[in-house]
Amino acid sequence: MADLTPITALGGTVLRHESIGALRIQEADDWALASVTARAGQAQAVSAEIRNLTGLDLPGPGGMATAGDWRALWLSPESWMLAAPLAQAPDLAATVKRTTGAAAAVTEQTDGWVRFDILAPDDARLWPLLERLCNVDPARAGPGTATRTVMEHLAVIVLRDGPGRAAVLGARSSAASLHHALVAAARSVA
Amino acid sequence: MIIHHPLLGPRDAQEFTVLGDASLIDRPDGMAEGAPDAFDSYLHLRDNPAGTHRELWYHEAGDRSWLVVTRDTRTHEVMQVELARDVALAAGRGR
């Protein structure tokens, strides 16, 4: 078998992390992702199956739910992204598909995305960074929300884990551009 | 311009793209009698009102939903925003 060297979304052999002022920006690759979209009229059945599998109550518009190691983000009406630790769920999409069967369209998403975790001491030092980059409204995007928007023309999902904490999911193919945007904005506000 | 998304609340117009007249929802039946004429009208004939206008907008940089936005073309005031899906269902469409 070929001896392949795994690389991160930014092309390195180790994950990048930057500390800029009070902000820390970390490249992260520890989530397995799968999108789940209910087929017509099957949303309730899908919600029940996902609850059995993960313990998650699938969130409503703009929401994010967590249960143990599982996490679900609302993507669009009757469509969600499921996340689980990659080490424990290397075959997440197949696992979910076995559960939901014909009630949902399940798509493997793990390698399509890059995640940057943004850590700040508190919200007051987190928001100046996000406000420079996207239209997310601080009043509506507290912990437990997942907001799809754009940063420098790149489609992203902004997740709020807790006070001073955010994660940005973006397309892996433009990971370096997104990273540049985050770092440049962090330097501006630091 | 701010679009009050029915599910997500106020969102900047930057996140949306506009397709055009909301009558595009009412695609004619291609197999019906007189379909060529119906499609000619569907493709080419549009009202161009100075005032209230219903348009299809796409939340491309958001939840990818199609919306029917009712706005005043003279003032850009947005009067109503509905999910296109709800509009189609209300009009008797299957989905």
Chai-1 contact restraints between the chains, C-beta under 6 A:
chainA,res_idxA,chainB,res_idxB,connection_type,confidence,min_distance_angstrom,max_distance_angstrom,comment,restraint_id
A,A40,B,R95,contact,1.0,0.0,6.0,A-B,restraint_1
A,P61,B,L7,contact,1.0,0.0,6.0,A-B,restraint_2
A,P61,B,L8,contact,1.0,0.0,6.0,A-B,restraint_3
A,G62,B,L8,contact,1.0,0.0,6.0,A-B,restraint_4
A,S76,B,D63,contact,1.0,0.0,6.0,A-B,restraint_5
A,S76,B,R64,contact,1.0,0.0,6.0,A-B,restraint_6
A,S76,B,S65,contact,1.0,0.0,6.0,A-B,restraint_7
A,N135,B,D12,contact,1.0,0.0,6.0,A-B,restraint_8
A,R148,B,G62,contact,1.0,0.0,6.0,A-B,restraint_9
A,R148,B,D63,contact,1.0,0.0,6.0,A-B,restraint_10
A,V150,B,A61,contact,1.0,0.0,6.0,A-B,restraint_11
A,A155,B,A61,contact,1.0,0.0,6.0,A-B,restraint_12
